[in-house]
Amino acid sequence: MPPIGFKLGKPGPVRVDQVTATMKSRFDAALRALSAGIASALAAAGATSSATAAHDPEVVRTVGAGFTGAFRALDLVVASPALLLPIGTRALRGGLASALVAGVCAALAFDLARELVKVVPEALDRVAARLSGGRAAHRSSVEASPRLLSAVAAAAVLTALLAPVWQSEAAAPGGAVTGALLVLLALRLGSAEPEAEPASTAGARPAAPWIPQALLVVGLAASYEPFVLLATLAALGPRAAVALRQARREGARRWERAALVQGALAFALGLTPLALGVGLARRPPEIALAPPTFMLVEAGGAHGPLSFALAEVGTFLSVVCAGGALLALLAARARRTALPLALVVGVGALALRLHVPSGPTRFAPVVLVALLAAFVLGAALLGAVVLAIARARVPFAEASAALVVVLELVLPVRSIDETATRRDARATHASAIWNDVAWGGAPPASVVLVADRGTMRRIASARATGQMRGDLLVVPAYDVQGREGQRALLAEPKLAPLYRDMALGIRPEELSLAQLGAERAVLASFDPRWDRALSRHLVPLGLSARFEPEPRGASERKKALDAFLPSKERLVRVAVARKDAELASATATLLRARAIGMAATGERELLSRALDDLRAFSPDDAVGAALVRRIVTTKGPIDVRDLAP
């Protein structure tokens, strides 16, 4: 009997199964594009002209091309095309680049989830056969299930990508989404169907086409971050192990020289961003934030794997992800995709144990991809529930299954709501307000002595986004012999006596600072190792203090503290009330130095005022508590030399 078909424009029959396959492919393509578009759109909506303080290093590296370590220079490469767009600020353009990368991640994750859910029928058949003693399981409406399962895959992927964890990085310049993309590429390569390899000749076995691609991704991961490299190797490991075992079984003795050269070139090409990072280390940056080091495994996370799952995923969805992983690993056809995903989740758990950045505003790349991999595994269980309902021997089973899919689509909507709530909880232009309070009142062409790298990071981010006054001369007091310190000396030769004191490791002389203060306004924070006499030259200004050529009285400092109250209220609104931990910490660092300076003057009333200012941003500050005790237990000048960081 001839195949049933019809003609579409050109002669020749078209099989019904071919038309069905084409329609399924188009439906999957539409869902893939929709997932990518929604993820990118929400991230682009969260990109702002003033980046958050949590992403200061990323802003400096991506927007300002400053050196923050030899790794992650790929962020600069990815963001460069967007930085050329004639729209918004550089911070906004960098955020749009991250949003676009998040869309690509959504497309790759959808393909992985679709690969898992399409083998769910086989897994259910095996479970049903075991439960029924080997009898064939009943199927009703199985033909209608592939579209439902594709919708389930999209829902699972979007639930992860639209959540605050992903969106906080996808809207930030130089966000961690680029590192997550590299691991997703490795997962896609590691879970792909093995190619049919041509017969070898003369004992040579040509390398499979996926191997140079895998080595390119491995090289890029090695240049990005150590944990990203580890996750990439975990994603490619199962397929590489199968390929090696097959090569041994076939008796292959050597690889073709051309294949080896091709793989080596691909790996070397992947390492080029690392060379760019080293080049940035040698190039004089706008402001140096880190010493020349190749390690960039940043710490700062307070979550372990379990606490992170409960806080960012929830108990119900954590159980769904675990159940989906178990179901996918039990199905033979799904294991090729599920095992690399499970290994990546394991690497993410290890990274959380080592306290990589894990929130609430900044997340490591391996944390992002581990979360997404967990939700991709969870799609298997969500798909199994839908398919089990569709196969049930009840009226309207398929309609009931479709309604369950609609219920599952509530999960990404809930993620959007959580993201919007977290964004609304933060002030939109908090960093700009902080910069204005900290340095806006400085006299023209002031010299700013910065005592710590954290404050320098804030200044560098402000300069990269155009929010820092260009007339201020910034001097890193902790590294006057560095490139930025030398540039400042060339701009102001009267810094030489101060540099001499610092280079010799002695306390700055009063005369050195007085001569500099007579030439230019000097803003500085009191160092506990300085002589007490220097503290009487300081008058609070913004978050720092101005060093006057002559000692000043307590009345002038009191007047300056009174003038600071409106600015303090502004900072409390954007940093404390809006729970911006990074800005609160940066503010507390400078106000802590102010309180130490007030203690060195011996003016107890002003010290109490300074401690009140500090307490608003750091309620349980250890230095503040020590100063309170010394106010009560000592008379006369308060010794602060042991309070040096």
Summary of the structure (lengths in Angstrom):
residues: 645
radius of gyration: 30.1
end to end distance: 87.9
largest distance: 108.6
contacts: 2272
relative contact order: 0.10
helix: 66%
strand: 5%
